[in-house]
Amino acid sequence: MQKKSDQGVFIHRIRYYCALPILLIFIFSSVLMFANANSVHASVVRPLENNGLAQTPLMGWSSWSSIRNNPSEAAIKTQAQAMASTLKSYGYTYINLDDFWYLNPTTTVDQYGRWATDTSRFPDGIAATASYMHNLGLKFGIYLTPGIPVAAVNQNTPIQGTSYHAADIADTSRHEVNYNYGNSAMYYINYSKPGAQAFINSWANELASWGVDFLKIDGVGDADISDIQAWSTALKQSGRNIYFSLSNNLDVNNVSIWQQNTNGWRIDGDVECYCSTLVTWNSVLSRFNDAPRWVGDGKPGGWNDLDSLDVGNGSRDGLSNDERQTYMTLWSIESAPLSIGDNLTSLDSYGLSLLTNTEVIAVDQAGHQAHPISQASSQQVWFADNGDGSYTVGLFNLGGSTATVSVNWSSLGFSGPASVRDLWSHTNLGTITNSFSATLNAHASRLLKVTPGSAVTPTPTPTVMPTTTPTVTPTTTPVTGGQACSVNYAITNQWAGGFGTSVTINNTGTTTINGWTLTWTFANGQTITQLWNGTPTQSGASVSVTNVSYNATISPGSNTNFGFNGAWNGSNAVPTSFALNGKTCTTV
């Protein structure tokens, strides 16, 4: 078996990212619903994967971060023993074998054209390895990439239970992604051909016969939608409940397809840095930019996957203790799968304390994804409405020096006193009125539970723009003497076809603004798709955003903020002119 270096694997992954197929546009005739209080991404009435799994985010371990291209039966069993003795009681149950467990699919397949186990690595076979996990009270997962092996087509192996053969279903004009043996190891499958679904069914049945509980299919792009639908069907007919997960860097525009067919989808590329450590601060930091556009898409049945959680191996992780805490804080408030990537046999005491903090785990498992109030600076507040009158609040200093991070209760949708609990330290901080501040080291964080002590004004619900834009002329409040304003419009994130923006309105005048409407014109045909902390109206290029009940008043010298996600095509220029209640504001 030809082994590739980590660098080689990384190059294959980068090559794939740079060659993503042109995005498919899928228009669904569904009824748009208002997203829940945490959501900044449009939700549509749609069925979720109905295999009964993933009612809460997965908790477990994956071999990729720490073992990479050298998995073995002995190594996987050793990790399972460590999980069973130290982490199983906290809810971690999946042991997932990643890449490099199989022989080269360009030359070697089993009798029905499926991957063949590398018995030099797994001498007792995959079924025996899975059985070992089950005897420890754990679950076992495995890894595949899309398509049909080239060797199956060259040998024209039969499709089990049918009269068809591999060559009958292969699209030999195109190769699928395979990070181990290169992008000439797997052909695409033509799912219009008889026998195509039967081939995938036979593979799913084999996994079920081995006792597999989890399947990750890697290298998935929009061009693999037919594969994912076929695998979803195949796993359901296999007679075994198998958690179905996709990787990597999935397209948010096709989230409904991932939701309908799978239990989890990677929103980003690999978190690993492929350097001398497992990760770096920068490889973790990118998730803060990408997570907001997926908020609200994870729910029981399927979750947004931020990739492996590498916080347990001390200096080997490549992070400070503050950064390790921030890493797990983000994963938890986003209800991401907690899939540990570290070597479980060498967890340090601090890393173990992070991974076993029951209050932080409870935040993750509750499934209430947080969104940022603003991303205009490196000092950020993210929050989620817990649905029971309380809020989960994350304070993050993403900057490189010590800074104070503050949250106003009004930004959460209430005012007055609230009880505050620090979840990392398990400490009640007492009753605090109107706001909370913390001085944080560079890259540090706090995780709080905030429970209002008085009547609660409903938390702002992000507004989903209708598909047919109403032509409503907003009512504006006449400007009186002494009023002046400035506006900061900051694009906080941008991706193919979409972007996120934070808008801050500053009252630079001498009188209080009571009720406001901000207007501007897009230059390049951009459209708002979701907005929070305001009520939007868009007619063509003209946009107006009006206050909601809790942020109508802006005192002299203070400000208010709203954010939105939008769509763009071609160019995404920042608007050059803003008016507040009809009065032109300066831009900052």
N, C-alpha and C positions, 0 to 999 in steps of 0.2 A: 504494500500500500504506500503510495506516495504521500508523504506528510508535507504540509505547507507551514511556513512560519506564521506567527501572529501578524507580521507585516503583510504577508501575502494575503491572509484572510481579510485584513483591513482594506487592502487595495481592491479586492473583489467587491467589498461592500461599498466603497466610495464610487467604484465604476458603476455600480447599479444605481446609486442615488443620482449620479450625473446623467443617467440615461433613462430616467423615469418616462414611461409612455405618456403621450398627450392625454390630458385628463378627459374622461368621459363625462358628459353632462346628462344627468338623469333627472327628468322632471316627473315629480310624483303628484298625482291628483289626490292629495290628502288635505285634511282640514288642519290648518295651523293652530296650535294651541299656545296660550301664553306660557312661557317657561316658568319653572318654579323660581323662588326668590334667589336662588344661587346661580341661575342659568344666564349665560351670556351668549349661548349658541342656540339657534332656533331648534325647537323640538317639533316633531310631526307625529301625528297619530300613526303608529306602526307597531306590528307585533315584534316582540323580542325573540331571540333564540329560545325555543320552548323545550329544551332538554331538562329543565328543572335544576340546572347547576348554576353556580355563580350568584347565588342569592346575596352573598356578600363578597367583597374582593378576595381573591385567592391569597393564601399565605403559605410560603414554602421556600424552596431553594432551587436554583438553577446552576448547572455545571459550567456555563460559559465563562463567567468572569474570572473564576479562580483556576479552572482546569483547562479551559480553552480546547486545544486540539489534541489533548492527551487523556481522554476519558478511559476508564477501565472498570470492569466489574468490581474489582477490589476497592478502587477509589470511591466509587458511587456508594458502595456498602458502608465504607468508613464514614462518609458524610451522613448517611442515613442513621447510623448509630449515634452520631453526635446530635443530630436533630431530635431523635427519640428521647435522648437523656436530658437535653437542656431546653428545647424549644417547643416540643409537641404540646406540652401542657398549656402553652400560651396561644395555641391555635395554628401553629405552623405544621402543615401535614404533607405538602407535596414535595417530592424529590424528582426533579425534572432533568432528564438527560438531554443535553443539547447536541450539537453537531459532532461528527467524526466517530460515530459508532458503527458505520457501515462500510462495505467495500465499494470500490470505484464503480459507479453505475454506467460508466462508458464501456466496461468490460464484463462486469459480473452482476447477475441478478439471480433471484430464486426461480423455481420452475414456472411461476406464473408472472414473471416480469417485474417483481417488486424488489426493493432494496434487500441485499443479503447482509446479515450480521457479520461483523468482523470478529470471528471467534478467537483471534489472538488477543483481542481486548476483552471479549465477553465469552469466556470458554464454556460457561454453563448456559449461555443463551439469554435472550431478553426475557423470556417468560420466567425463568428461574430468578432473574434479578428483580422482576416485578413482584414475584412471590415473596422474596426476602423482605421487600418494603412492606408488603401487606402484613407479614408476620410481626412487624414492628408497630403496626397500627398506622402506617403511613400510606400515601398514594404515590403512584409512579407515573411519570410523564416521559414522552419521547418526542423526537424532532424529525421533520421532513421538509422538503422543498417541493414546489408545484411541478406537475407534469408527469411524463412517463420516461423511464430510463432509456438512454440511447441503446444500451446493450439489449434491452427487451425488444426493441424494434429490429436491431440487427439480427438477433436470433429468432425473431418473430414468435415469441413465446405465446402460448395460449392464454386466453383470459378465462380464469377459473369459472366453471359452471356454464360456459357458453361455447358456441362454435366459432367465436371470433378470436382474432389474434392481435398482437400489439401493433403490427403494421396497419391494421384496419382503422385504427383510431388516432394514430400519431400525425401531427402536423410537422413534417420534417423540414419545412422551410423556416422554422423558428426554434430557437433554443430558449429554455427557461433559465432562471438564475439558480446556481448552486455554488455556495461560497467555498465549499471544501474542494471539490474536484474541478472547479471552473465552469464557465458558462457554455460548455459544450457537452455537458453530461446528461441533460434532460431535454426532451422535446416537449413542446406544447401538445396538448390534447385537443382534438377536434370533437367537441361535445355534441355536434350534430350527427355523429356517426354511431350506428348501433354498436353496442359493446363498451362505449366510453364510460357510462355510469357503472356498468357491471365491473369494470376494471377497478374503479375507485371503491366500489362496494367490497370487492375481494380484499383490497388492502386494509380497509377499515375493519373487516371481519378478522383479518390476521391480527391486527393490533388488539382487538377485543379478546381474541383467544389467548394472547400473551398476558392479559390482565392490565393493559394500559388504561390509565385514568385521565390522562391529559395529553393533548396533541398540540404542538406548536408547528405551524407551517411558516417558514421563513422566506424572505425574498418576494413577498406579495406586493403587487401593484394593481392598478386599475385593470390591467390586461388579464388579471387572474381571477376576475369575478366569477367566471364560469367554473373554475376549479373550486373556489370557496363554496359556491352553492352545491356543487357535486359532493364535496366532502361533508358538508352539513347534512345532506340527505343520507350519505353513506354511514356516517356515524350514528344517526338516529336508527337506521335499520340493523345495526350491528348487534343489538341486544345488550349493549353495555353503555352506561352513562360515561361519556368521555368529554371532559372540558376541552373546548376548542378555542385556540388562541392564535392570533395572526401577528406577524412581524414582517417588515418594520417600516416606520415612516409612512403610515397609512394616510390616505387622502380624506380629509375631513368632509369634503363635499359628497363623499359616498358613505357617510357614517350610517345611514339607514340600512345599507346593504350589510355592513359589518354587524350591526345590531341584530338584523333578522337572521343571520346565519352563524354567528359565533358568540363566544363568551368573553372575548377580550381582544383589544387591538392596540398595537404600539403606535403612539402618536408622534414618535421621534425616531431618529437613528439610534445607534448604540450609545449608551452612556459611558462606556469604557473609553479611555483615552488612547489605548494601545501605545503606552509609553512605559516608563519604569514603575509606575504605580497602577492600581486598578482604574482610578478616575482622577480627574483634577477638578478644582473649583469651577473652571470655565465649562467643563462638560456637564456639570450639574446645573450651572446657572442658566444654560439655554432652555431648560424646562420651564423656568419662570416666564419666558417669553411665549412658549408654545402652548402651555396648558390652558390659558384662558379661552382660546377659541374652541375647546372641546368641553368646557364646563356645561353640565346638564345632559351630556350624551351618555355618560355612565349611569347605570341604574341596575336594580336587581335583574340578573340574567346576562349582563355584559358590562364591562368596565374599561375605562380609559387606562392604558398601560403605559407608565412612564419609564419602564425598563428596570433593570436589576437594582437592588438596594445594597450598596457596598459601604456599609458604615461600621463593620464589626472587627476589622483587622488592623486597627491602629494605623501606624505609619504606612503600612502596605496599601491602605485605601488611598493615600495621597491627599488627605484632608486634615485640617485642624479639628479639634473636638467641637468647636462652635460650628464649623462647616458640616460636620457629620450630623449634628442635631438639626441644623437647618434642612439638610437633605431629607431626613426622615420626616420632619415637620411638613414639608411640601407634599411628599408622597401621601402622608396621612390625611391632610386636609383636602386632597384631591381624590380620596378614596381609590387610590391606585393599588393594584396588586402589590403585596409586600413579598417580593420574590428575592430572597437574599442571594447575593453573588459571592460572598466571602467564603473562605475556608472555615467551615464550622468547627474544625478541630483546634483552631487557634484564635478564637474570639477573645478580645481583651475585655477587661471588666467594664470599661466605659461603653464599648460597643454592645456588650450583652445587656447593659442597663437600658440602652436605647431600644434595642429590639424587643425587650420584655416589659416595657412600660405599659401597663394595662390600660391607663387612661388615654394614652396616645393611640394604642391599638384600637380602642373603642371608637375613637374619632374616625379612623380609617374604615372600620367595619360598619359604621352607621350609614355611610353612603351619601352624605351631604357634601357635595363638592363646593369648595370655596372659590370666590372670584375676587380679584383685586379691586379695591375702591378706586385706586389710581395707580398708574405706572409711569407717572410723569417724572419720578425721581427714583433713586436707588433705595430710598426708605419707603417701604410699602406695607400696607395693611390689607390683608385678605380676610374675608369672612364668609361664613355660611350660616343660614338660618336652620336651626336644628329641628324645627317643627314642633317644639314643646315649650316655646317661649324663651328659649335660651339661644345663644349664638356661640359658635366657635370662631375665634379670632386669632390669626397669625400675624405677628409683628416681625418684619424682616428688614435687616440692614444689609442690603446687597452691595453696599459701597466698601471701599478699601480702607476706611478709617472709622473710628468710633463716632456714633451719631445717635441722636434721640429720635425715636419713632413714636408717633402719637396717633391715637384713634379717638375721634369724637363719637359719642353715642348717636348723635344725629345722623352720622353716616351709616349707622346700622338701622336707623328708622325709629329711634325713640330718644327720649331725653330724661334727665333726672338721675336718681341713684340706681346703681346696679351692683350686685355681688360679683366679685371677680375671683376666679380660681386659676392658678398656674398649674397646668396639667403635667408639665415635665417634672416639677418639683413636688407635686401633690400638695400644694399649699394654698389655703384660702387667704386671699389678700385683703379681704374686708369689703365694705361697701364704699364704692367710689362714684362720685357724682359727675356726670356729663362727659368726662373724657379720662383717658389713661395714657400715660407716657412711660417709656422705658429707654434707658441709655444702653445701647447695644454695641458690642465689639464689632469689628469688621466681619461681615458674613455671618453674624449671629442672629438669633431669633428667640421669640417667646411664643408660647402657645397657651391661649387662655380660653376659659369658658366664662361667658358673660351672661348673667341672668338679671334682666331688669327688675327693679324693686317697685315699680309703679306701672300704671297702665301703659300698654305698649301701642305705639303707632305702628301699623303694619309695615313690615320691611319692604323696601322698594323692590318691585318685580320688574325684571328686565322686559322691555317692550319689544315684541316681535313685529317687524314691519309687515303689513299685508302685501300679498303678491300684486294686487291692484292698488296703486297708490291713490288715496283720496286727494282731491284738490280742495283742501280746506285752507282758508285764509286765517292765520292765527290772530287771536285777539291780543293786542299789545297794550301795555300800560303806558300812558303818556309820560314823557320824561319831564321832570321838574328841574328847576335850577339847582346847581350844586352836584348833579349826578355826572359821574365820569367812570370810565371802565377801561380795562385792558383784558385781553384774551390770550391765553397760551394754548395753542393747538399742537399736540405732540403725537406723532405716529409712534406708537410703542412697539408695534410688531407688524411685519408684512410678510406675506407668503403668496404663492401663485394664486392670483384671483381674489385675494382677501387681505384685510389689514385690520389692526386694532388701533384705536385712538383714544387719548385722554384729553379732555377740554377743561380748562380752568378759567373761570370768570372772576376777575378781581374788581372789587369796588374801590376805585381810586378817587372817588369824589368825597363830598362832605356830608351827604345825606344817605339815609338808609334806603335801599332798594327793596320794595315790598311787591314781590311778584315780578317775574322776568320772562322774556322770550328772546332767545339769541337766534339771529339769522345769519346765513352766509350762502354763498353759491359755489358749488363744485365746478372746477374748470374742465374735468376730464370724464364726466359721466359717471362718477362714483355714486354708489347707492348705499344707504344705511340698511343693514339687515337686522341688527339687534342693538338696543340702547338701554342703559340703566341710569338711574338717578335723574330722569327727565322724560318728557313725552314728546316724541318726534313727529314731524310732518314733513313729507318730501313731495314736491311736485316738479318733475324734471330735475334740473340741476339745483333748484332752490330748496333750501332746508331751513326749518325752524325747529327749535327745541324749547319747550316751555317747562318751567319748574314743576315739581311735584310738591305735595303738601308740606313735606318736612324740610325743604331747602328753598322756600320761596323768599326768605329774607336774607339779604346780604348787607351786613353792617359796614360802615366806612372802614377801610383798611383790611377787611376780611375777604374771603372768597368762597366759592362753591365749585364743585367739580362734577362732571358727568363723563361717561365713557361709552364708546360704541364699537361694534364690529361692522365692517363694510365690505363691499365688493368693488373691484376695480379691473380695468382691462386696458392695457397699453401704458398709461401713465397715471400717477397718483400724486398730483401736485397738492401742496398745502394751500388751503384757501388764503387769500391775501387780504380780505376785508370782512369784518364782523360788525354787526349792529346789535345792541342790547336795547330792547324796547324802542327801536327806531333810531337810537343814537349811535353813531359810529364809535367803535372802540379802537384803541391802539392795540397793536399786536406785540407780544413779547415772546 
